[in-house]
């Protein structure tokens, strides 16, 4: 849906769409790192890892703190501050390794 709309339907300026599922399955079949990046892009505020685990669980992705932290380690664009909050900044093309 995001690729078709050009943005996430869960974070838009103005009125939010009223989905029948209320986002219950929005992260299903995503890997934890990609889902966390999507979540950080939408929130635009730093998040603690426990908040991300909870939000991902609400979206259908069952994970835990350890697994999510492992998925975020050494990911281009992910930054963790001294207080343990995570942010995402779109990386420069030369900083993204081939996957």
N, C-alpha and C positions, 0 to 999 in steps of 0.2 A: 504494500500500500504506500509506504514511504517513497519508494522509487517512482511510483506512478504520479503521486501528488507533488513530489519535489520537496516535501517536508513531512514530518511526522504528524499524523492527524491527532495525536494526543497532546501536542504542544503547538498551539496556533494562537496568533493574535485574535482577540475577539471571542466569539462564541465557540465553545467546544462541541464537536459532533456528539450526538447521543447514540452510541453504539449499544445494541441489545445486550452484548456480553459485558459491557462496562470495562473492557480491557482485560478481562479475566484470562485470556489466552494470548495476549499480545507478544509474549516472549517465548512461546512454546517452540521447540525445536531450534532455538538459537543457542550458540555457545555462550557461556557466562561472560566472557570478555566482551564480545560484541553487544550483548544485551546491556551490560553495564555502561558501555560507551554510549549507546542510544539513550539510556536513562540520564547520563550526565549531560549529554547534548540538550535534552529536553528541559532539565531542571535549571541549567545555567547558574547553579549555585553549588558550592562545594558540598559533598555528601560524605558521611562516615560510612564505612563498609557495612556496618550493621543495618543502616538505613537502606543501603542498596540491596542487601540480602532480603530484607522485608519487602521492598518494592518489587523486586524480581519475582519473589514468591507470589505476590498478589497478581502478577502478570502470567503466572503459570510455569515459571522456571524455578524448580526446587533446587536450591544450592545451599552451601554453607559458607561461613566466613573464610575458612581456609582455602576452599576451592576457588572462591571468587578472587581472593588476594593473589593466588597463584596465577589466575588467568590475567590479572592486570599487571603483573611484574614484567618489566621490560617492554610494554606495549607503547608504541609511538603515540604521543599525544596525551598520555595519562601522567598526571602529576599528583604527588602526595605531599602535603605540607607537614610541618613539624607536629601539628596537633592531630594528624591522622585523617584529615579530610582530603578527598579525591576531587580533582577537577579534570576536565578534558579541554584541550586546545588542538584544533586541527593541525596536524604536523605538516611540515614542509615535505614536498615529494621526495627529496633526497634523504629524509630521515625515516622513510618507510621501507623496511626490508621486503624482499620478495617473500610471499607466503605460499 
